[in-house]
Amino acid sequence: MSFAKVYSAQINLLTGTIVTIETDLSRGLNAFTIVGLPDKAVDEARDRVGSALKNSGYESPKSKNQKTVVSLAPADLKKEGPYFDLGIAVAYLLATNEIKFKSENKIFLGELSLNGDLKSIRGVLPLVQEAKKQGFEEIYLPSENALEAALVEGIKIFGADTLKQVIEHIDQTPHRLDNNQDTSPSQGKKNTIPLQPKTEIVFEKVITNADFSDIRGQEGAKRGLEIAAAGGHNIAMSGPPGTGKTMLARAFSGLLPDLSIDEVLEITGIHSIVGANGGELVKNPPFRAPHHTSSYVSLIGGGTFPKPGEVTLAHRGVLFLDEFPEFDKRVMESLRQPLEDNIVTISRAKGTAVFPSNFILVAAMNPCPCGNQGNKQKACICKQNDLDRYKRKLSGPIMDRIDLWITVSNIDYKKLGEVGDGEKSNTIRERVESARKIQKERFQKAGRKINSNSEMNVKDLTLLIKLTDEVRNLLEESSERLALSARAYHRVIKIARTIADLENSIEIEKHHILEAIQYRPKVQN
């Protein structure tokens, strides 16, 4: 009887953690035990691994009178999911001396079916990134996960369909060497096709369900959305039902600039962890649109073992909240931190998790419960108490954190029948990209690691944004008249700077401030 050690990994929050699989065999009555805080899925690996070994032509640990102990270290980390099936099977065969290979630089990942097939797992990208960071050279995993894993350069990825393919590739026992003298990774062994890491990512064009040219009228709303895209600002649209708020929001995602390679890998890793990318690369800014009945945990994240919510899945993209006031009050108020700090902090008795949540909030709402307040075509039937209650759903702190408030009114029926001849999304997007480039150069020159005007703090505004006396006096007078908070005051400056960037203006002019001020909510709570 013998001992063996191999390596695997699992997801821990949004990163990977290397797990050591140790297998010890000793004499005694048949027993197969997995220790190291396994959850139900890990504990059931005993049955999956036993059947997979048997159906792959090897002896199952359950068929021998021996005591098999599998330890998953570190012991104080809860082990979750089917990540370790392949590693446990390989470690068992190594302990029984049925196969021989050097395990120091290899990682084994994958769920085993009862017939020995390898099934895909979630969160492969961050696992591979952590393995490379820890100095591992080779990773063996299901073929379905190989393309995603190959995005990480500098580590060899071997995709396999079955347990037997993996064993045939790694086994260095003499009888196997006789059957296949060439054991180099580039050649592989019988039935094994290693995948080589990619050196570049090919971006696809952003494809959306709607184009701005398809939307009749609503020029004011389109202008507000262009500013929001150019500066990364949060925006809220208010108007009667059927005026195009949802269509505008979906077309908005087509205005955002392309993601960098680092951002693509970051977002793909997050989506892979929750299984939201279908194993594919996330090349475009995410667009998340949770229903207004969504729970606090599903939107913000959390749970006994914290997992990311919609605000993190929308990272580097758009979070669209339709029927905004209909969301639970607790859910709405929980948006304060991500809207202000671009992160979500979730504290539990077992520790604290910090998830990224740098998104653009696009909120849509009706002006009143019936939706017809201010509608020239239909009369509002809401009582005053209903109107007051509806307005109180949006607290002052939440309204302060939304930069632009725009009204989406009814469109004349004659205009609806016209052929769409407005600006196309690609044309607007070119202006947005130009404004973002100006911002990036400004921040790089100042040594700041931020990407858009909305991310500037008070110190940045002081150092980077210089206002003339005339413009500052106008801003102060308007702020006093509108009773703006300090936060809203600073946000007006950010919006004005974005408007100036869209015009390629070096200084913020008076008309930039006046336009920025008109996007503040008309009624303050």
C-alpha positions in Angstrom: 0.0 0.0 0.0 1.2 3.5 -0.7 0.7 7.3 -0.6 0.3 9.8 -3.4 -0.2 13.6 -3.8 -1.6 15.5 -6.7 -3.0 19.1 -7.1 -6.3 20.5 -8.0 -8.1 23.9 -7.5 -11.4 25.4 -6.6 -13.1 28.8 -6.7 -12.9 30.9 -3.5 -15.1 34.0 -4.0 -13.8 35.4 -7.3 -10.3 33.8 -7.3 -8.9 30.4 -7.5 -7.3 28.4 -4.6 -4.9 25.5 -5.1 -6.0 22.4 -3.3 -3.7 19.5 -2.5 -5.2 16.0 -2.9 -3.4 13.4 -0.7 -4.4 9.8 -0.9 -3.3 7.1 1.6 -4.0 3.4 1.3 -3.7 1.0 4.2 -4.8 -2.5 5.1 -8.2 -3.1 6.7 -11.8 -3.5 5.9 -13.1 -1.6 2.9 -13.5 2.1 3.5 -13.3 5.2 1.3 -13.2 8.5 3.2 -12.8 12.1 2.0 -11.7 14.6 4.6 -11.0 18.3 4.5 -14.4 20.0 4.9 -16.1 18.5 1.9 -19.6 19.5 0.9 -22.2 17.0 -0.3 -21.0 17.3 -3.9 -17.4 16.5 -2.9 -18.4 13.7 -0.6 -20.4 12.1 -3.4 -17.2 12.0 -5.5 -16.5 8.6 -3.8 -19.3 7.0 -5.9 -18.5 8.9 -9.1 -14.8 8.2 -8.9 -15.3 4.5 -8.1 -17.6 3.9 -11.0 -15.5 6.0 -13.4 -12.4 3.9 -12.6 -14.3 0.6 -13.0 -15.8 1.7 -16.3 -12.4 2.9 -17.5 -10.7 -0.5 -17.0 -9.2 0.0 -13.6 -10.1 -1.5 -10.2 -12.5 0.6 -8.1 -11.4 1.4 -4.5 -14.7 -0.1 -3.4 -13.8 -3.6 -4.7 -10.7 -4.0 -2.5 -10.3 -4.8 1.2 -8.4 -1.7 2.0 -8.8 1.7 3.7 -8.7 4.6 1.4 -8.4 8.1 2.8 -8.4 11.2 0.6 -7.4 14.5 2.2 -8.2 17.8 0.6 -5.9 20.5 1.9 -6.0 23.2 3.3 -8.3 21.5 5.8 -9.9 24.7 7.0 -11.2 25.7 3.6 -14.7 24.4 2.7 -14.5 22.3 -0.5 -17.4 22.8 -2.8 -18.4 21.4 -6.2 -17.2 18.6 -8.5 -13.7 20.2 -9.2 -11.7 17.3 -7.6 -13.1 14.2 -9.3 -10.3 13.9 -11.8 -7.6 14.6 -9.3 -9.0 12.1 -6.8 -9.1 9.4 -9.5 -5.5 10.1 -10.7 -4.2 10.3 -7.1 -5.8 6.9 -6.3 -4.2 5.2 -9.3 -0.8 6.8 -8.4 -1.1 5.5 -4.9 -1.8 2.0 -6.1 1.2 2.1 -8.4 -1.0 1.4 -11.4 0.4 4.5 -13.1 3.6 6.6 -12.6 4.2 10.3 -13.3 5.6 13.4 -11.8 2.7 15.4 -10.2 4.6 18.4 -8.9 3.8 20.8 -11.8 0.3 19.5 -12.8 -3.2 20.5 -12.0 -6.2 18.2 -12.5 -9.7 19.6 -12.8 -13.0 18.1 -13.8 -16.2 16.2 -12.9 -16.4 12.5 -13.7 -19.5 10.8 -15.0 -20.1 7.2 -14.0 -18.7 5.9 -17.3 -15.5 7.8 -17.0 -16.4 10.8 -19.2 -15.2 14.3 -18.2 -17.9 16.9 -17.6 -17.3 20.7 -17.7 -17.0 22.8 -14.6 -17.5 26.5 -13.7 -14.9 29.2 -13.1 -12.0 27.7 -15.1 -10.4 31.0 -16.1 -9.6 32.2 -12.5 -8.5 28.7 -11.6 -6.0 28.7 -14.5 -4.8 32.2 -13.6 -4.1 31.1 -10.0 -2.3 27.9 -11.2 0.0 30.0 -13.4 0.6 32.4 -10.6 1.6 29.5 -8.3 4.1 28.2 -10.9 2.3 25.2 -12.3 3.1 24.3 -15.9 0.3 21.9 -17.0 -3.5 21.7 -16.5 -5.7 18.7 -17.4 -9.4 19.4 -17.6 -12.6 18.7 -19.7 -12.4 19.5 -23.4 -15.4 21.8 -23.0 -13.4 24.1 -20.7 -10.1 24.0 -22.7 -10.8 27.0 -25.0 -11.6 29.2 -22.0 -8.5 27.9 -20.1 -6.3 28.5 -23.1 -6.9 32.3 -22.8 -4.2 32.3 -20.1 -0.7 32.4 -21.7 2.3 30.7 -20.3 0.7 27.5 -19.1 -0.1 24.3 -21.1 -3.7 23.3 -21.4 -4.7 19.7 -22.0 -8.3 19.1 -22.8 -9.7 15.5 -22.5 -13.0 13.8 -23.0 -12.4 10.9 -20.7 -10.5 9.8 -17.6 -8.7 7.2 -19.7 -7.3 9.8 -22.1 -5.8 11.7 -19.2 -4.2 8.6 -17.8 -2.8 7.5 -21.2 -1.2 10.9 -21.6 0.5 11.2 -18.2 1.4 7.6 -17.4 5.1 6.9 -17.5 5.1 3.2 -16.6 7.4 1.0 -18.8 4.7 -0.9 -20.6 3.0 2.4 -21.7 6.3 3.8 -22.8 6.9 0.8 -25.0 3.5 1.4 -26.7 4.3 5.1 -27.2 7.9 6.2 -27.1 7.2 9.9 -27.8 5.8 11.3 -24.6 6.4 15.0 -25.3 3.5 17.3 -24.5 3.5 18.6 -28.0 2.8 15.2 -29.5 0.6 13.8 -26.7 -0.5 10.2 -26.5 -3.2 8.1 -28.1 -6.6 9.8 -28.1 -5.2 12.9 -26.4 -5.4 16.3 -28.1 -3.5 19.1 -26.2 -4.7 22.6 -26.7 -2.1 25.3 -27.0 -2.6 28.7 -25.4 -3.9 31.5 -27.6 -1.7 34.5 -28.1 -4.5 37.0 -28.9 -8.2 37.6 -28.6 -10.2 38.5 -31.6 -13.0 41.0 -30.8 -16.4 40.8 -32.5 -18.4 43.8 -33.3 -20.9 44.9 -30.7 -24.3 43.6 -31.7 -27.4 44.9 -29.9 -31.1 44.3 -30.3 -31.7 48.0 -31.1 -30.0 50.9 -32.9 -30.6 54.5 -32.0 -31.6 55.2 -35.6 -34.5 52.8 -35.1 -35.9 54.9 -32.3 -38.2 57.7 -33.5 -37.7 61.1 -31.8 -36.5 61.2 -28.1 -33.6 63.3 -29.1 -33.3 64.6 -25.5 -33.1 61.1 -24.1 -30.5 60.1 -26.8 -28.4 63.1 -25.9 -28.5 62.2 -22.2 -27.5 58.6 -23.0 -24.6 59.7 -25.1 -23.3 61.8 -22.2 -23.8 58.8 -19.9 -21.8 56.5 -22.2 -19.0 59.1 -22.7 -18.4 59.7 -19.0 -19.6 56.4 -17.4 -22.4 58.3 -15.7 -25.5 56.7 -14.1 -28.8 57.8 -15.7 -32.5 57.5 -15.0 -35.3 57.8 -17.5 -38.9 58.8 -16.5 -41.9 58.7 -18.8 -45.3 57.1 -19.6 -45.4 53.4 -20.5 -44.6 52.6 -24.1 -42.4 55.6 -24.9 -39.3 53.6 -25.6 -37.4 53.6 -22.3 -36.5 49.9 -22.5 -35.5 50.1 -26.2 -33.3 53.1 -25.4 -31.6 51.2 -22.6 -30.9 48.2 -24.8 -29.5 50.4 -27.6 -27.4 52.2 -25.0 -25.0 49.2 -24.5 -24.0 49.6 -28.2 -22.5 53.0 -27.4 -19.9 51.7 -25.0 -16.3 51.4 -26.1 -14.6 48.0 -26.7 -13.2 46.2 -23.7 -9.5 45.8 -23.3 -8.0 42.3 -23.1 -7.5 42.6 -19.3 -11.2 43.6 -18.9 -12.3 40.7 -21.1 -10.4 38.2 -19.0 -11.7 39.8 -15.8 -15.4 39.8 -16.9 -15.2 36.3 -18.4 -13.7 35.0 -15.1 -16.6 36.5 -13.1 -19.3 35.1 -15.5 -17.6 31.8 -15.6 -17.7 31.4 -11.8 -21.5 31.7 -11.8 -21.9 29.8 -15.1 -23.4 32.8 -16.9 -21.1 32.7 -20.0 -21.8 29.2 -21.3 -18.1 28.6 -21.5 -17.6 31.4 -24.0 -15.5 34.6 -23.9 -17.4 37.7 -22.9 -16.2 40.2 -25.5 -18.8 43.0 -25.2 -19.7 45.0 -22.1 -22.2 43.0 -20.1 -25.9 44.0 -20.1 -27.8 42.8 -17.1 -31.5 43.4 -16.6 -32.9 41.8 -13.4 -36.6 41.8 -12.8 -38.0 44.2 -10.2 -39.0 41.2 -8.0 -35.3 40.2 -7.7 -34.2 39.5 -4.1 -31.4 41.4 -2.3 -29.0 38.5 -2.6 -29.6 37.9 -6.3 -29.0 41.6 -7.0 -26.2 42.5 -4.6 -24.7 39.1 -3.9 -24.3 37.2 -0.6 -25.3 33.9 0.9 -23.6 31.8 3.6 -20.6 31.5 1.4 -20.8 34.9 -0.5 -21.3 34.8 -4.2 -21.5 37.7 -6.7 -24.9 39.2 -7.7 -26.2 41.2 -10.6 -24.2 44.3 -9.7 -21.0 42.3 -10.1 -22.1 40.5 -13.2 -22.7 44.0 -14.7 -19.1 45.0 -13.9 -17.6 47.0 -16.8 -21.1 47.1 -18.4 -24.7 48.2 -17.9 -27.1 47.3 -15.1 -30.6 48.1 -16.4 -33.3 48.4 -13.7 -36.7 48.7 -15.3 -39.7 49.8 -13.1 -37.0 51.2 -10.7 -39.4 52.3 -7.9 -41.0 48.8 -7.8 -37.8 47.2 -6.5 -37.8 46.3 -2.8 -36.7 49.3 -0.7 -33.8 47.3 0.9 -32.6 46.4 -2.6 -32.6 50.0 -3.8 -30.8 51.3 -0.7 -28.2 48.6 -1.0 -27.1 50.2 -4.3 -25.5 53.1 -2.4 -22.1 51.5 -2.0 -21.6 50.1 -5.5 -22.8 53.4 -7.1 -20.4 55.4 -4.9 -17.3 53.1 -4.5 -17.7 50.7 -7.5 -17.4 47.7 -5.1 -19.7 45.6 -3.0 -18.6 44.6 0.5 -20.5 41.6 2.0 -19.7 40.7 5.6 -20.5 37.4 7.2 -19.5 35.7 10.4 -16.9 33.7 8.5 -15.3 36.7 6.8 -15.8 39.6 4.4 -16.0 39.5 0.6 -15.3 42.4 -1.7 -16.7 42.1 -5.2 -16.1 44.6 -8.1 -19.2 46.5 -9.3 -18.1 49.3 -11.6 -21.1 49.5 -13.9 -23.3 52.2 -15.4 -26.8 52.2 -13.9 -29.6 52.8 -16.3 -32.9 53.1 -14.4 -36.3 53.4 -16.0 -39.5 54.4 -14.3 -43.0 55.7 -14.8 -43.8 59.2 -13.4 -46.6 57.8 -11.2 -48.2 54.4 -10.3 -50.6 54.5 -13.2 -47.9 55.9 -15.5 -49.9 58.8 -17.0 -48.9 61.8 -14.9 -48.0 64.5 -17.4 -49.3 62.4 -20.3 -51.2 64.6 -22.8 -53.0 61.6 -24.2 -54.3 60.0 -21.0 -55.4 61.4 -17.7 -53.6 60.3 -14.4 -56.0 58.5 -12.1 -53.6 58.3 -9.1 -54.6 59.8 -5.7 -52.4 62.2 -4.0 -51.5 59.7 -1.3 -50.4 57.2 -4.0 -48.3 59.9 -5.7 -46.6 60.8 -2.4 -45.9 57.2 -1.6 -44.5 56.5 -5.0 -42.1 59.4 -4.8 -40.9 58.4 -1.4 -39.7 55.1 -2.7 -36.7 57.0 -4.2 -34.6 58.3 -1.3 -32.5 61.4 -1.6 -29.2 59.5 -1.3 -30.1 57.3 -4.2 -31.3 60.2 -6.4 -28.0 62.0 -5.6 -26.0 59.1 -6.9 -27.7 59.1 -10.3 -26.0 61.7 -12.4 -28.5 62.3 -15.2 -32.4 62.4 -15.0 -34.2 62.7 -18.3 -37.8 62.7 -19.4 -39.0 60.4 -22.1 -42.3 61.8 -23.5 -44.9 60.4 -25.9 -44.1 60.6 -29.6 -46.5 62.1 -32.1 -48.1 59.3 -34.2 -47.0 60.9 -37.4 -43.4 60.7 -36.4 -43.8 57.0 -35.5 -44.7 56.2 -39.1 -41.7 58.0 -40.6 -38.6 56.2 -41.9 -35.9 56.2 -39.3 -33.3 58.7 -40.3 -31.7 59.6 -37.0 -28.0 59.1 -36.1 -26.9 55.5 -36.0 -25.4 54.0 -32.8 -22.0 53.6 -34.6 -21.8 57.3 -35.3 -22.6 58.2 -31.7 -20.2 55.6 -30.5 -17.3 57.2 -32.4 -17.9 60.4 -30.4 -18.1 58.4 -27.2 -14.8 56.7 -27.9 -13.1 60.0 -28.8 -14.3 61.5 -25.4 -13.1 58.4 -23.5 -9.7 58.7 -25.2 -9.4 62.3 -24.0 -10.3 61.3 -20.5 -7.8 58.4 -20.5 -5.0 60.6 -21.7 -5.9 63.2 -18.9 -5.8 60.6 -16.2 -2.7 58.9 -17.4 -0.9 62.2 -17.5 -1.9 62.8 -13.9 -0.9 59.2 -12.9 -4.5 58.2 -12.0 -5.7 54.6 -12.7 -9.3 55.4 -13.6 -11.1 55.2 -17.0 -13.9 57.7 -17.0 -15.0 61.1 -15.5 -17.6 59.4 -13.3 -14.8 57.7 -11.3 -13.1 61.0 -10.3 -13.1 61.8 -6.6 -13.1 65.2 -5.0 -9.3 65.4 -5.0 -9.3 64.6 -8.8 -11.8 67.4 -9.4 -9.6 69.8 -7.5 -6.4 68.8 -9.4 -7.7 68.1 -12.9 -10.7 70.3 -13.4 -10.1 74.0 -13.4 -13.1 76.3 -13.6 -13.0 80.0 -14.6 -14.4 82.5 -12.1 -17.4 83.1 -14.4 -18.2 79.4 -14.7 -17.7 78.7 -11.0 -20.0 81.6 -10.0 -22.7 80.3 -12.3 -22.3 76.8 -10.8 -22.5 78.1 -7.2 -25.6 80.3 -7.9 -27.4 77.4 -9.6 -26.5 74.9 -6.9 -27.8 77.3 -4.2 -31.0 77.9 -6.1 -31.6 74.2 -6.6 -30.4 73.2 -3.1 -27.9 70.7 -4.5 -26.0 68.5 -2.0 -22.2 68.5 -2.0 -22.3 65.2 -3.9 -24.7 66.5 -6.6 -22.5 69.7 -6.9 -19.5 67.6 -7.7 -21.5 65.4 -10.1 -22.6 68.4 -12.1 -18.9 69.3 -12.6 -18.2 65.7 -13.8 -21.1 65.8 -16.3 -20.0 69.2 -17.5 -16.5 67.9 -18.1 -17.9 65.0 -20.1 -20.0 67.3 -22.2 -16.8 69.4 -22.9 -14.9 66.3 -23.8 -17.6 65.4 -26.3 -17.0 68.8 -27.9 -13.3 68.4 -27.6 -13.2 71.5 -25.5 -10.2 72.2 -23.3 -12.1 74.3 -20.8 -15.6 73.9 -19.3 -17.8 76.6 -20.6 -21.0 78.2 -19.3 -23.2 76.2 -21.6 -21.6 73.0 -20.4 -22.6 73.8 -16.8 -26.1 74.9 -17.8 -26.7 71.6 -19.8 -25.3 69.5 -16.9 -27.6 71.3 -14.4 -30.7 70.6 -16.4 -30.1 66.8 -16.0 -30.5 67.0 -12.2 -34.0 65.8 -10.9 -36.5 68.6 -10.9 -38.0 67.6 -7.6 -35.6 67.1 -4.7 -36.6 64.9 -1.7 
